[in-house]
Amino acid sequence: MSGAAFSKRSSDPISLKKILCSLNLAPRSLILSSCPHNLSPPCSQTTSYTHLITRRIRSLSIFSLCISGTSPLSAIASLNPCVVILSGEPHSVHTSDSPSFLPEFPEWAEANDVVVLGICYGLQLIVQRLGGEVRVGKKQEYERMEIGVEKSATLYGSKRVGDRQLVWMSHGDEVARLPDGFEVVARSQQGAVAALENRVKRFYGLQYHPE
């Protein structure tokens, strides 16, 4: 996979705060950070990422809850969220016991105008479940790495094509084919998909950890 050509690194990083602002979230909006498994043990890598995301969002004066990804859809719907974040997970979508969301979740989210943001494993889960393809990466990325904006994107607000920044990558799999309606909006320096979005469905994904 070829690398991407980037311009000068941005002095204004694309933080989680800026990403949430670009999604036009009002203060006190309800965000659910969904851990793919149950929320135990509390010291697991999965729940550590999930709780960190939840705390970061709360620090922005936005109401945020951390729930289990095994929660029934009726329980999620009863909370009336404006955003559901599918958080990081050390699994691969290719393993037989890999966590997932309910089959009816995407249709429910779209019908109720709920924004879905996948982070790391969450991005790969969105791609795989909506008809795209995730494969083992030729160049696995477990380090700080530059990403560059490839298209004008909802996720990145006023960021220009070519703007770049350092992010934390932690993944062995990568997106090989996008689901219908999605587009790549940022890539890593090695050429892997770093961010994607479907503006119509309001589904977004980040391969890195912005929190």
N, C-alpha and C positions, 0 to 999 in steps of 0.2 A: 504494500500500500504506500503510495507516495506521500511525502510530507506536504504540509501546507505552507504557503508563503505569507509571512506576517509582517506588519509594519511595527513601529516603535511600541514597546510595552506601555500600557495605559498606567497613568499615575492615580487613576480613580478605579480601584478594583470592583469587579462585579460581585458584590457580597450577597449573602442571603437576604439581607434587608432590601437591597436594591432590586433583587429579583421579585420579592413579594410586592414591593411598591409598583413594579412594572405590570403586575397582574391586577392593579387597581383595587387593592384590598383596603377597606376602611378599618380604622382602629376598632378593636373589640370584635372583629370578625372571628368566627369559629373555624379553627383549623384542626383537623385530626391527623396526627402523625401515626401512621399505621405500621406496626411491626408485623412482618409476615407470620411469625409464630406467636405462641402465647408469650406473655411478658415475664416469664421465669425461665432460667434463673436470672435475677436482676443484674448479675455481673457479666452477663454474656456480651459478646461483641455486638450482636444485633441490637439488644436493648440499650447498650451504651450509646450507639449512634442515634437511636430513636429518641431517647431522653434528652440527648444534647440538642437535637433539632428542636424538640419541644421547648426546652429552656431558652434557646436563642430567640424563638418566635415570641415567647412570653415577654422577653426583655424589650421587645418592640411595642409593648402595650397592646398586643393582639392576643385574644383568648385562644389558648391552644390546649388540646387534650391528647394524651398518648393512649391509644387503644390497641388491642390485639387484632391482628389481621384475620384471626379466626372468628371474629365477631360476626353474627348474622347481619345481613343487609338491613333488616328491619331496625336493628339497634343503631346502626350507623345513620340511617335515614331519620330516626327519632331525634337525633342531635342537630339535624338541619345544618350541616357544615357548608361553608362556602368553598372550602378547599380540603382535599384529602391528599396527604403526602405519603407516598409509598417509600419507605426508608431503606437504608442500606442493610445488607445481609451477606454473610460470607459464603453462601451457597452458590451453585451454578444452576441456571434454569434448565440444564440438561439432566440433572440428577433426578432419580425417580421420586425422591422425597422432598424435592424443592418446593418451598412455600409458594402459594399463589393467591389470587383474589377470586371471588365467586364469579362464575360465568356471566351472571346478570349485572355485575358491577359496572362495566363500561356503559351499558345502555342506560342504567339508572343515573349515572353521573351526567351523561349528556342530556338526558331528558329533564334533569333538575338543575341544569346550568351550574354544575359543580366543577370547579377546576381540579384537575388531577396532576400532581407533580411527582414524578418518579426520580429518586436520587440513587445513583449507583446501581445496585441490584434492581431497584424500583424501575429505572429506565429500561433495563433489559427485560424485565417482566412485562412491561407495557408492550414493548416491541414483539416479544415472543407470543403473547396472548392475543394480540390484535392482527396477527398474520404476517409479521416480519420474520427475520432470521437472526439468531445470535449464534456465534461460533467461537471456538477457542481462538484467542488472539494470536497472531503471528508474533507480535511484540507486546508482551504483557507489561502493564504499566502499574508499578507500585512505588511511586515517588512523586515529588513535586515536579510539575511539568507545565510548560506553557501551552495555553490554548489560544486560538484566534477566532474571532467572529467572522463567519463566512457570508452571512445574509442579514439584512435588516430583520430584527426579531422582536416579538413581544417580550420574550424573556429578558432581553438586554436593553430595553428602553432606547435611550439615545445613543448607545454605543454604535460606532461606525464599523463598516466592513474593514477588516484588517487589524482592528484593536485586539490587543492580546494581554494576558495576565498569567501569573503563576497560580496553579491550583493543586490540590492534593488528589492524586489518582490512586485507586486501589482496586484493580480489577484484572482478571485473567481472560475473561470472555469479552467479545466486542460485537457491535452491531454490524451485520453483513448485508442485510437488506431491510429497508424500511417498510412498515405497514402502509397501506394506501392512505393518502392524505397527509402524511408526515413529510417534513423536510429537515435536513441537517442545517443547523444554524451556527455551529462551532465545531472545530476539530482540534485534536491535540497536535503537537509538533510532529508526532509520528504518523499522523493522518487518521487516527481513530476518531469515531464520532464522540464528541464531547458534550453536545447539547442538540436536542431536536424538539420539534413542536408540531402540533396540529391545531391551528388557530380556530378552525371551525368547531372541532370537538372540545377544544380547550384542554387538551392533553399535552403535557410538557415533560421533558426529561433532561436530567443532568447526569453525566457519567461520573462526575467528580463530587466531592463533598464541600459544599459552599458554607456549611455551618462552622 
